[in-house]
């Protein structure tokens, strides 16, 4: 046995020995394979793990039936909205979650350390936004429940590693895996960015050659922010410039950050709030000051009548008009029920 087995490998091996359910054995074997040092002395071990993985997966497919369906990990929404952190292995999603929230995910320098959804609440000014770190997307380690969990989120933060020379291929592969799960993110036009082929399903051509269309039409694009993490790494700036040039139409919001140094993390908080497409509205009683610590959070485009419905259904039913304070145009002016509210407006409802 090689002498340089990592503690992570030994831990995964012990979990495999203790596992009883096929899903637990598969998860342990996947981590054993991902943390096993790759050199000539471990080639037989790698082949043995792959053989056992293949056998377990074949047995699961043979059994079939709804009683053997993969579990669906849905995280109940909290706060102003839910953003799913999605990306390839080693993109630094867990490190971002740890820096932005009070969550304590496993942050490791090996891939696939995240096995189940890891939620955390990110404070932004006077609200909380829920971030959910998810297992990485990779064609060799598919998680059947991932597409539905992503679909359940309000928006997607697509995280890539700017320090990796293959970041363009990683992004294309990640988008292809999402499309394979009938998911699309960002401004989807059906065209690949100039200079790159259309992303194909896993197993197809990754680059060069003749591109081919998608096998299935994806859903309408979910709001998405492209995050280039690890901006402190060598070559990161140049890689981000290329990403911006090629993907600016698909991802209208793009940001280079570093979970290690904290660069642009405050800007990231604002970008994640903007991504949700919501507004904060405060209410007040006549002659009293508004409570600016507990806003109502509504979708962008909401009207005065929608705010009233959040306060109480009877107020909404009998609402006559409102007075509004906000921005530079309104200082207590009367507005009607159909007036569209803006972020941080203060409203006085009159029923």
Long-range contacts (C-beta under 8 A, 24 or more apart in sequence): 2-37, 2-41, 2-42, 2-45, 4-37, 5-36, 5-37, 6-35, 6-36, 6-37, 6-110, 8-35, 8-108, 8-110, 9-35, 9-36, 9-37, 22-56, 22-59, 22-60, 23-70, 23-71, 25-56, 26-53, 26-56, 26-57, 26-60, 27-115, 29-53, 29-56, 30-112, 30-141, 31-112, 31-115, 34-89, 34-110, 34-111, 34-112, 34-141, 35-110, 69-144, 70-143, 70-144, 70-145, 71-145, 72-145, 72-148, 72-149, 73-116, 73-117, 73-145, 73-149, 74-148, 74-149, 74-152, 75-117, 75-119, 75-130, 75-132, 75-149, 75-152, 77-130, 77-154, 78-119, 78-121, 78-128, 78-130, 79-121, 79-127, 79-128, 79-129, 79-130, 80-124, 80-127, 80-128, 80-129, 80-273, 80-276, 80-278, 80-280, 80-297, 81-129, 81-130, 81-154, 81-155, 81-276, 81-278, 81-297, 82-129, 82-130, 82-132, 82-152, 82-153, 82-154, 82-155, 83-129, 83-130, 83-131, 83-132, 83-153, 83-154, 83-155, 83-156, 83-157, 83-272, 83-275, 83-276, 84-132, 84-134, 84-149, 84-150, 84-153, 84-155, 84-156, 84-157, 85-131, 85-132, 85-133, 85-134, 85-157, 85-159, 86-134, 86-137, 86-150, 86-156, 86-157, 86-158, 86-159, 86-174, 86-178, 86-185, 87-136, 87-137, 87-158, 87-159, 87-160, 87-170, 87-174, 88-136, 88-137, 88-138, 88-160, 88-161, 88-170, 88-171, 88-173, 88-174, 89-136, 89-138, 90-136, 90-161, 90-164, 91-136, 91-159, 91-160, 91-161, 91-170, 91-229, 92-159, 92-161, 92-229, 92-230, 92-259, 93-133, 93-134, 93-136, 93-159, 93-229, 94-118, 94-133, 95-229, 95-259, 95-260, 96-131, 96-133, 96-159, 96-227, 96-229, 96-257, 96-259, 96-268, 97-131, 97-133, 98-259, 99-259, 99-262, 99-265, 100-131, 100-265, 100-268, 100-269, 101-131, 103-131, 103-133, 105-133, 111-136, 111-138, 112-136, 112-138, 112-141, 117-149, 122-269, 122-272, 123-269, 124-269, 124-270, 124-272, 124-273, 125-273, 126-280, 126-292, 126-293, 126-294, 126-295, 127-273, 127-280, 127-295, 127-297, 129-269, 129-272, 129-273, 129-276, 131-157, 131-272, 137-173, 137-174, 137-177, 137-178, 138-177, 139-173, 139-177, 139-202, 139-203, 142-177, 146-181, 147-178, 147-181, 147-182, 147-183, 150-178, 150-181, 150-183, 150-222, 151-183, 151-219, 151-222, 153-222, 154-223, 154-276, 155-222, 155-223, 155-224, 155-225, 155-272, 155-275, 155-276, 155-277, 156-185, 156-222, 156-223, 156-224, 156-225, 157-224, 157-225, 157-227, 157-272, 157-275, 158-185, 158-186, 158-224, 158-225, 158-226, 158-227, 158-251, 159-227, 159-229, 160-226, 160-227, 160-228, 160-229, 160-243, 161-229, 161-230, 161-233, 162-228, 162-229, 162-230, 162-231, 162-233, 162-235, 162-236, 162-237, 162-239, 162-240, 162-243, 162-256, 163-230, 163-233, 163-234, 163-235, 163-236, 163-239, 164-239, 165-235, 165-239, 167-228, 167-239, 167-243, 168-196, 168-242, 168-243, 168-246, 169-206, 169-207, 171-243, 171-247, 172-196, 172-199, 172-206, 172-207, 173-199, 173-202, 173-206, 175-199, 176-200, 176-201, 176-202, 176-204, 177-202, 178-218, 179-214, 179-216, 179-218, 180-215, 180-216, 182-216, 182-218, 182-219, 183-218, 183-219, 183-222, 184-218, 184-219, 184-220, 184-221, 184-222, 185-221, 185-222, 185-223, 185-224, 186-221, 186-222, 186-223, 186-224, 186-226, 186-250, 186-251, 186-252, 187-221, 187-249, 187-250, 187-251, 187-252, 188-218, 188-220, 188-221, 188-250, 189-249, 189-250, 193-246, 193-247, 193-249, 193-250, 194-246, 195-246, 196-246, 223-275, 223-276, 223-277, 224-251, 224-253, 224-275, 225-251, 225-253, 225-254, 225-255, 225-271, 225-272, 225-275, 226-251, 226-253, 226-254, 226-255, 227-254, 227-255, 227-256, 227-257, 227-268, 228-254, 228-255, 228-256, 228-257, 229-257, 229-258, 229-259, 230-258, 230-259, 230-260, 231-256, 231-257, 231-258, 231-263, 231-264, 232-258, 232-260, 232-261, 232-263, 279-341, 279-342, 279-343, 279-344, 279-345, 280-343, 280-344, 281-307, 281-341, 281-344, 281-345, 281-346, 281-347, 282-344, 282-345, 282-346, 282-347, 283-307, 283-311, 283-346, 283-347, 283-348, 283-349, 284-346, 284-347, 284-348, 285-348, 286-348, 286-350, 290-325, 290-346, 292-346, 295-344, 298-341, 301-340, 302-340, 302-341, 303-337, 303-338, 303-339, 303-340, 303-341, 304-335, 304-336, 304-337, 304-338, 304-339, 304-341, 304-347, 304-349, 305-337, 305-338, 306-341, 307-341, 307-347, 307-349, 308-337, 308-349, 308-351, 311-349, 314-351, 315-349, 315-351, 318-351, 319-349, 319-350, 319-351, 320-350, 320-351, 321-350, 322-347, 322-348, 322-349, 322-350, 323-347, 323-348, 323-350, 324-348
